[in-house]
């Protein structure tokens, strides 16, 4: 894949001789975030309940991640795209779990 023009080797460019690109660094952060968020997914799955986490900030992060999945390819930064897709997917699973377990808990309280 061709590097975006703004990252191409130019006279005096910081990235000219880089082995690792800013795209790869950003993609690494996105991937690490996804891995760390997956710890929350496992925790909620084991506990079957949510405590102390608000849905609204997480919903915003999912929307931001979806925007990035559109935005990154337009810049030609595909490492960020693929790793961001992983992070956004895991965030989506997490928010789905939160909504499901909160709904289930409220339903069980109404039955009791």
Backbone bond lengths (Angstrom), bond angles and torsions (degrees), N, CA, C in turn:
res aa  C-N    CA-C-N  psi(-1)  N-CA   C-N-CA  omega(-1)  CA-C   N-CA-C  phi
1 X - - - 1.447 - - 1.524 108.87 -
2 X 1.282 115.65 139.95 1.452 122.05 -178.66 1.517 110.93 -78.02
3 X 1.320 116.20 138.49 1.458 120.54 176.79 1.524 110.09 -69.53
4 X 1.335 117.37 143.75 1.461 119.06 175.31 1.523 110.38 -58.09
5 X 1.313 115.41 150.60 1.452 120.54 -175.69 1.531 112.62 -57.56
6 X 1.335 116.77 -38.29 1.456 118.92 -177.87 1.528 112.83 -69.36
7 X 1.342 117.31 -13.68 1.459 120.45 176.13 1.530 111.90 -103.94
8 X 1.297 116.98 -0.76 1.459 119.31 -176.20 1.521 110.34 -68.39
9 X 1.303 114.38 159.03 1.465 120.24 -178.28 1.527 110.02 -66.35
10 X 1.293 116.31 114.34 1.467 122.57 176.78 1.527 107.42 -122.26
11 X 1.288 115.55 159.94 1.454 119.31 177.77 1.530 109.18 -58.82
12 X 1.313 116.31 123.99 1.460 121.27 178.84 1.515 113.98 79.88
13 X 1.325 117.88 5.96 1.456 120.50 -178.70 1.525 110.45 -71.35
14 X 1.289 115.65 135.96 1.464 121.35 177.74 1.521 110.78 -64.57
15 X 1.327 117.67 -33.72 1.456 122.46 -174.29 1.520 113.81 -87.79
16 X 1.318 117.14 -1.53 1.454 121.56 -173.20 1.527 112.52 -54.51
17 X 1.313 117.61 -46.81 1.458 121.23 -175.93 1.524 112.81 -108.18
18 X 1.327 117.55 16.11 1.461 121.37 -177.63 1.518 110.88 -69.54
19 X 1.324 115.03 138.62 1.452 120.72 173.93 1.521 108.96 -83.55
20 X 1.311 116.43 -35.22 1.462 122.08 179.56 1.523 108.34 -116.33
21 X 1.315 115.48 136.62 1.457 120.15 -175.43 1.532 110.99 -94.68
22 X 1.318 117.71 160.70 1.467 120.29 174.03 1.530 111.85 -57.60
23 X 1.330 116.95 -32.38 1.460 120.77 176.78 1.523 110.71 -61.51
24 X 1.319 116.84 -43.65 1.459 120.39 179.37 1.526 111.50 -67.63
25 X 1.318 117.10 -36.47 1.466 120.30 177.47 1.529 109.64 -65.60
26 X 1.332 116.88 -47.35 1.462 120.25 178.58 1.525 110.72 -62.27
27 X 1.331 116.59 -41.72 1.461 120.51 176.67 1.515 111.40 -60.10
28 X 1.331 117.07 -38.40 1.465 120.96 176.68 1.519 112.22 -62.09
29 X 1.334 116.40 -42.28 1.466 119.93 177.08 1.528 110.75 -63.21
30 X 1.328 115.99 -42.37 1.468 120.23 178.74 1.532 110.76 -62.31
31 X 1.320 116.87 -42.90 1.459 121.17 -179.55 1.524 111.33 -66.40
32 X 1.324 117.28 -44.29 1.467 120.94 178.12 1.524 110.37 -62.33
33 X 1.333 117.22 -40.79 1.472 120.77 176.75 1.526 110.25 -59.57
34 X 1.319 116.95 -44.05 1.459 120.32 178.37 1.519 112.41 -61.47
35 X 1.321 116.46 -42.04 1.471 120.50 179.15 1.533 110.10 -64.27
36 X 1.332 117.08 -44.45 1.461 119.94 -179.97 1.529 111.81 -66.50
37 X 1.317 117.46 -38.01 1.467 120.76 177.94 1.523 110.34 -66.28
38 X 1.323 117.04 -30.97 1.469 119.44 178.45 1.527 111.51 -62.99
39 X 1.332 117.69 -23.77 1.465 119.98 174.51 1.529 110.00 -63.59
40 X 1.330 117.76 -37.00 1.465 121.76 176.16 1.526 111.04 -66.74
41 X 1.328 116.19 -38.09 1.466 120.36 178.54 1.524 109.97 -61.39
42 X 1.319 117.00 -45.68 1.467 121.55 179.69 1.526 110.36 -64.57
43 X 1.331 117.37 -42.35 1.466 121.98 -179.12 1.529 111.24 -61.16
44 X 1.329 117.02 -47.20 1.465 120.17 179.60 1.526 110.50 -65.07
45 X 1.323 116.98 -39.08 1.461 120.16 178.91 1.527 111.03 -61.01
46 X 1.312 116.93 -42.06 1.472 120.87 179.91 1.518 111.63 -70.36
47 X 1.337 117.36 -42.09 1.469 121.16 -176.37 1.529 112.70 -79.34
48 X 1.308 117.51 -25.76 1.466 123.40 -176.76 1.526 112.40 59.98
49 X 1.340 116.52 27.35 1.462 121.64 177.06 1.526 108.79 -159.68
50 X 1.329 115.03 160.94 1.459 120.26 177.91 1.514 108.94 -120.03
51 X 1.309 115.99 142.41 1.459 121.79 178.48 1.521 109.15 -145.45
52 X 1.321 115.96 132.41 1.454 121.34 171.22 1.519 116.70 75.90
53 X 1.325 117.67 15.01 1.461 120.13 178.77 1.523 107.88 -128.03
54 X 1.324 116.17 127.85 1.464 121.16 178.41 1.521 110.10 -87.56
55 X 1.302 116.61 143.74 1.461 122.29 -178.58 1.531 111.48 -75.55
56 X 1.338 117.83 -36.27 1.471 121.29 -173.39 1.537 113.54 -57.93
57 X 1.344 120.10 -49.32 1.474 118.24 178.90 1.526 112.29 -61.92
58 X 1.307 116.54 -36.37 1.461 120.20 179.62 1.525 110.39 -68.87
59 X 1.328 116.85 -38.54 1.466 120.19 176.85 1.526 110.23 -61.76
60 X 1.329 116.63 -40.14 1.469 120.11 176.56 1.526 110.60 -61.51
61 X 1.319 117.67 -43.07 1.462 120.96 -179.51 1.529 111.26 -64.37
62 X 1.327 117.07 -36.39 1.469 120.03 176.63 1.526 109.99 -65.50
63 X 1.335 116.96 -43.67 1.469 119.94 178.14 1.522 111.41 -62.67
64 X 1.315 116.43 -40.91 1.459 120.82 177.85 1.534 109.67 -62.98
65 X 1.325 116.67 -42.87 1.454 120.69 177.89 1.520 112.41 -61.54
66 X 1.340 116.20 -39.18 1.466 119.61 177.04 1.527 110.82 -65.02
67 X 1.322 115.56 -39.69 1.473 119.16 176.08 1.528 109.79 -60.88
68 X 1.341 116.80 -43.97 1.461 120.56 -179.88 1.527 111.66 -62.07
69 X 1.323 116.97 -33.00 1.470 120.33 177.95 1.523 111.48 -66.40
70 X 1.307 117.51 -22.41 1.466 121.56 172.01 1.536 110.49 -88.07
71 X 1.322 115.72 -42.49 1.453 122.53 -171.78 1.531 112.76 -71.06
72 X 1.319 118.15 -44.50 1.464 121.10 -176.21 1.534 113.23 -58.55
73 X 1.339 119.37 -47.36 1.472 117.60 178.58 1.530 113.02 -62.97
74 X 1.335 116.79 -30.41 1.461 118.35 179.14 1.526 111.23 -66.16
75 X 1.327 116.28 -22.41 1.465 121.16 176.23 1.529 112.04 -94.47
76 X 1.318 115.86 -8.36 1.457 119.93 -179.19 1.523 113.56 78.22
77 X 1.314 117.16 22.30 1.473 120.18 -179.65 1.528 108.55 -104.89
78 X 1.307 114.59 86.37 1.457 121.10 -170.53 1.528 113.71 -78.91
79 X 1.321 118.85 -27.03 1.471 119.72 173.92 1.531 109.09 -60.63
80 X 1.319 115.66 -46.48 1.458 120.24 178.60 1.524 110.86 -62.53
81 X 1.324 116.53 -38.82 1.463 120.21 179.48 1.524 111.24 -60.93
82 X 1.334 117.24 -54.96 1.466 120.05 -175.18 1.522 112.14 -65.42
83 X 1.319 116.92 -41.98 1.473 119.26 179.23 1.525 110.48 -71.25
84 X 1.334 117.17 -34.53 1.458 120.80 175.60 1.516 111.57 -66.50
85 X 1.317 116.81 -34.48 1.462 121.13 176.38 1.530 110.32 -63.53
86 X 1.335 116.54 -40.48 1.465 120.63 176.36 1.528 109.91 -62.09
87 X 1.327 116.69 -49.06 1.460 121.79 -178.40 1.531 111.00 -61.37
88 X 1.312 117.65 -44.96 1.461 121.83 -179.31 1.527 111.15 -66.17
89 X 1.316 117.15 -38.85 1.468 120.70 178.11 1.518 111.18 -63.08
90 X 1.318 116.28 -43.83 1.465 119.72 179.63 1.524 110.23 -67.37
91 X 1.324 117.67 -39.17 1.465 120.71 174.11 1.526 110.52 -60.02
92 X 1.319 117.33 -40.48 1.463 121.59 177.90 1.517 112.21 -62.85
93 X 1.328 116.41 -40.81 1.468 120.64 176.25 1.524 109.62 -63.22
94 X 1.322 116.72 -43.37 1.467 121.11 -178.40 1.523 111.02 -62.16
95 X 1.318 117.36 -47.57 1.468 119.65 -179.06 1.532 110.38 -66.63
96 X 1.323 117.51 -35.09 1.465 120.52 176.76 1.522 110.72 -63.30
97 X 1.311 116.74 -42.03 1.465 120.72 176.85 1.526 110.96 -62.14
98 X 1.327 116.16 -44.44 1.463 119.84 -178.92 1.522 110.69 -60.60
99 X 1.315 117.14 -45.69 1.467 120.69 -179.78 1.528 109.97 -64.38
100 X 1.326 116.49 -44.65 1.466 120.65 -178.78 1.521 111.71 -62.28
101 X 1.329 117.83 -50.84 1.461 120.24 -176.37 1.526 112.07 -69.84
102 X 1.328 118.17 -33.01 1.468 119.84 175.23 1.525 110.25 -66.84
103 X 1.331 117.51 -42.78 1.456 121.60 177.42 1.518 110.41 -62.25
104 X 1.309 117.18 -45.21 1.464 121.97 -179.36 1.521 111.77 -62.01
105 X 1.332 116.25 -41.75 1.462 120.34 -179.92 1.533 111.04 -65.11
106 X 1.336 116.72 -43.10 1.472 119.83 178.64 1.522 111.04 -65.06
107 X 1.327 118.02 -38.57 1.449 121.93 177.88 1.536 111.07 -63.59
108 X 1.329 116.74 -41.56 1.459 120.80 179.17 1.520 111.50 -67.60
109 X 1.340 117.99 -34.56 1.466 121.26 177.45 1.525 110.48 -67.00
110 X 1.312 118.33 -36.27 1.466 121.70 179.57 1.518 111.00 -69.34
111 X 1.315 116.85 -32.62 1.468 120.84 179.43 1.523 111.83 -73.93
112 X 1.319 116.51 -28.68 1.471 120.18 -175.71 1.498 113.18 -78.23
